[in-house]
Amino acid sequence: MKSAFKMSVAAAALAVTAFAGAADARTALTVYTALENDQLGPIKQAIEAAVPDVEVVWVRDSTGVITARFLAEAENPQADMVVGLAVSSLMMFDERGLLASYAPAGAEDLKPVFRDNRDDPTWVGMDAYVGVICYNTAEGGAAGLETPTSWADLLAPEYEGKIVMPHPASSGTGYLTVAAWLQLMGEEDGWAFMDGLHQNMAAYLHSGSAPCVQAARGERTVGIALDMRGVQEQAMGAPLAVVVPSEGVGWEMEASAIVEGTGHMELAAQVMDWIASREANDIYQETYAIVAHPDADNYPVGYPEGVEEALIDNDFGWMAENRERILAEWTSRYEAKAAPRN
């Protein structure tokens, strides 16, 4: 018995050692991301199950911060991959030669707009997020306001101090919204609209979700924010109307790419194959209504009708090329109402 016990202990020790050795044998991939925090765990787990030789090491921040960090490191990239970042940011990186060319297996099955259809693709789409109006019906009703149906309605003087939206230099939702107004209205009228909206703005927040959260809590009447955040807050009982403005809505695509010069190209390519898979898209649709795979869309209860029909014909290349110019102009006009950073 004593000998058997010693043998079982020795076997257990060997098993632990083997497990630790297997874990140590995994290759750490540094992955820059703007995914929401609650997405990180499930996606990491799924990637590591699909590509067992990989350990995902997230570096997570908002879209604007990750974009600025990546560009600042251009001469000495610190990331192996970028996963879940605005495609307009990835296009900026691509223009500077910072992304590796790779066509993921299965990408041909995705919706055309979610594919980089060039001969030497560098990115693949994952999901889409949309800028909508989160309107607190209780607060609005108490103030004698009617539910807005258009962007123009938000210029009414009754909304003074009652609106929050994401800061476009910090938030991808903020930038897609500003870019959409400029594309919808033209530059001159778009800036004139934002001048008027600024008069009613309480603050520009450094998050794409926070404006809707504040509206849900009744801290503000209107939050310009992510579509899915509005639906989630509504499902939790907030007195919110999720409004799709009649003029049309801006949207962005989250996408992924491999960083040029990574020392782990083969493993990164396997991760990109998973990112384009139906399995991955089934995970994306737990958080987003609109995803890349045509069979994986999932519109949750309460999701507003007509969103896909209201999406503007977004010029992602224009968004990428003009990002720095637009943000500089926006900052010169409106930065005074930026919320303090945490």
Residue pairs with C-beta under 8 A, 6 or more apart in sequence:
23 55
25 53
26 48
26 52
26 53
26 54
26 55
27 53
27 54
27 55
27 264
27 267
28 54
28 55
28 57
29 54
29 55
29 56
29 57
29 80
29 81
29 264
29 267
29 268
29 271
30 57
30 59
30 78
30 79
30 80
30 81
31 56
31 57
31 58
31 59
31 79
31 80
31 81
31 82
31 83
32 59
32 66
32 69
32 70
32 79
32 81
32 82
32 83
32 85
33 40
33 58
33 59
33 60
33 66
33 82
33 83
33 84
33 85
34 60
34 61
34 62
34 63
34 66
34 84
34 85
34 86
34 172
34 254
35 43
35 60
35 83
35 84
35 254
36 209
36 287
37 60
38 287
39 84
39 287
40 58
40 60
42 283
42 286
43 56
43 83
43 84
43 280
43 283
44 56
44 58
46 274
46 279
46 280
46 283
47 54
47 56
47 271
47 274
48 54
48 55
48 56
50 270
50 271
50 274
50 277
50 279
51 267
51 270
51 271
51 274
53 267
54 267
54 270
54 271
56 271
59 66
59 78
59 79
60 66
61 69
62 170
62 171
62 172
62 206
62 207
62 208
63 85
63 86
63 89
63 170
63 171
63 172
63 175
63 208
64 167
64 168
64 169
64 170
64 171
64 172
64 174
64 175
65 170
66 82
66 85
66 89
67 85
67 86
67 89
67 92
70 77
70 79
70 82
70 89
70 93
70 98
71 92
71 93
71 96
73 79
74 96
74 98
77 98
77 259
77 260
77 261
77 262
79 259
79 262
80 258
80 259
80 262
80 263
80 264
80 268
81 256
81 257
81 258
81 259
81 262
81 268
81 271
81 272
82 90
82 93
82 99
82 256
82 257
82 259
83 256
83 271
83 275
84 126
84 254
84 255
84 256
85 172
85 254
85 255
85 256
86 172
86 175
86 176
86 252
86 253
86 254
86 255
87 123
87 125
87 252
87 253
87 254
87 255
87 316
88 175
88 176
88 179
88 252
88 316
88 319
88 320
88 323
89 172
89 320
89 323
90 99
90 122
90 123
90 255
90 257
91 123
91 316
91 317
91 319
91 320
92 320
92 323
93 99
93 257
94 122
94 123
94 257
95 320
95 321
97 260
98 259
98 260
99 122
99 123
99 257
99 258
99 259
99 260
100 122
100 257
100 258
100 259
100 260
100 261
100 262
100 265
100 268
101 120
101 121
101 122
102 121
102 122
102 258
102 268
102 269
102 272
103 121
104 124
104 269
104 272
104 273
104 275
104 276
105 273
105 276
106 273
106 276
106 277
106 278
107 115
107 121
107 124
107 276
108 115
109 276
109 278
109 293
109 294
110 124
110 125
110 276
110 292
110 293
110 294
111 125
111 292
111 293
111 294
113 125
113 253
114 124
114 125
114 126
114 253
114 255
114 292
115 121
115 124
115 125
116 122
116 123
116 124
122 257
122 258
123 255
123 256
123 257
124 255
124 256
124 257
124 272
124 275
124 276
124 292
125 253
125 254
125 255
125 292
126 253
126 254
126 255
126 256
126 275
126 280
126 281
126 284
126 291
126 292
127 253
127 254
127 281
127 284
127 285
127 287
127 288
127 290
127 291
127 292
128 251
128 252
128 253
128 254
128 288
128 290
128 291
128 311
129 172
129 173
129 176
129 208
129 226
129 227
129 228
129 251
129 252
129 254
129 288
130 226
130 227
130 249
130 250
130 251
130 290
130 307
130 311
131 173
131 176
131 177
131 180
131 224
131 225
131 226
131 227
131 249
131 250
131 251
132 224
132 225
132 226
132 227
132 230
132 242
132 243
132 244
132 245
132 249
132 304
132 307
133 148
133 154
133 222
133 223
133 224
133 242
133 243
133 244
133 245
134 211
134 212
134 215
134 216
134 222
134 223
134 224
134 225
134 229
134 230
134 233
134 240
134 241
134 242
134 243
135 147
135 148
135 215
135 221
135 222
135 240
135 241
135 242
135 243
136 215
136 216
136 218
136 220
136 221
136 222
136 238
136 239
136 240
137 147
137 239
137 240
137 241
138 218
138 239
139 162
139 215
139 218
139 220
139 221
139 239
140 146
140 147
140 221
143 158
143 162
143 221
144 158
145 158
145 159
145 221
147 241
147 243
148 154
148 222
148 243
148 245
149 243
149 245
149 246
150 245
150 246
150 247
151 181
151 193
151 245
151 247
152 193
152 247
154 163
154 197
154 200
154 222
155 193
155 196
155 197
155 200
156 200
157 200
159 200
159 221
159 222
160 199
160 200
161 200
161 202
162 200
162 202
162 220
162 221
162 222
163 197
163 200
163 201
163 202
163 220
163 221
163 222
163 223
163 224
164 201
164 202
164 203
164 204
164 205
164 210
164 211
164 214
164 215
164 220
164 222
164 223
164 224
165 174
165 177
165 201
165 204
165 205
165 211
165 223
165 224
165 225
166 173
166 174
166 177
166 204
166 205
166 206
166 207
166 208
166 210
166 211
166 224
166 225
167 174
167 204
167 205
167 206
167 338
167 339
168 174
168 175
168 177
168 178
168 204
168 326
168 327
168 330
169 175
169 327
169 330
169 331
170 206
170 207
170 341
171 205
171 206
171 207
171 208
172 208
172 252
173 208
173 209
173 225
173 226
173 252
174 204
174 208
175 252
175 319
175 323
175 326
175 327
176 250
176 251
176 252
176 314
176 319
177 224
177 250
178 194
178 326
178 330
179 250
179 314
179 318
179 319
179 322
179 326
180 248
180 249
180 250
180 251
180 312
180 314
181 190
181 193
181 194
181 250
182 190
182 191
182 326
183 190
183 250
183 312
183 314
183 315
183 318
184 190
184 247
184 248
184 312
185 193
185 247
191 329
191 333
194 330
194 333
194 334
195 333
198 333
198 334
198 337
201 334
201 337
202 220
202 337
203 337
203 338
203 339
204 334
204 337
204 338
204 339
205 211
205 214
205 339
206 338
206 339
206 341
206 342
208 225
208 226
208 229
209 225
209 226
209 229
210 223
210 225
211 220
211 223
211 224
211 225
212 223
212 225
212 226
212 229
212 230
212 233
212 240
213 223
213 225
213 229
213 233
214 220
214 223
215 221
215 222
215 223
215 225
215 233
215 238
215 240
216 223
216 233
216 234
216 236
216 238
216 240
217 238
227 242
227 289
227 303
227 304
227 307
228 287
228 288
228 289
228 300
230 240
230 242
231 242
231 289
231 300
231 302
231 303
231 304
233 240
234 240
234 242
234 302
235 300
235 301
235 302
242 302
242 303
242 304
243 304
244 304
244 305
244 306
244 307
244 310
245 310
248 310
248 311
248 312
249 307
249 310
249 311
249 312
250 312
250 314
251 311
251 312
251 314
252 314
253 316
254 288
256 272
256 275
257 272
258 265
258 268
258 269
258 272
259 268
262 268
274 280
276 292
278 293
278 295
278 296
281 291
281 292
281 293
281 296
282 296
284 291
284 292
284 296
285 291
285 296
285 297
285 298
286 298
289 297
289 298
289 299
289 300
289 303
289 307
290 297
290 307
290 308
291 297
291 298
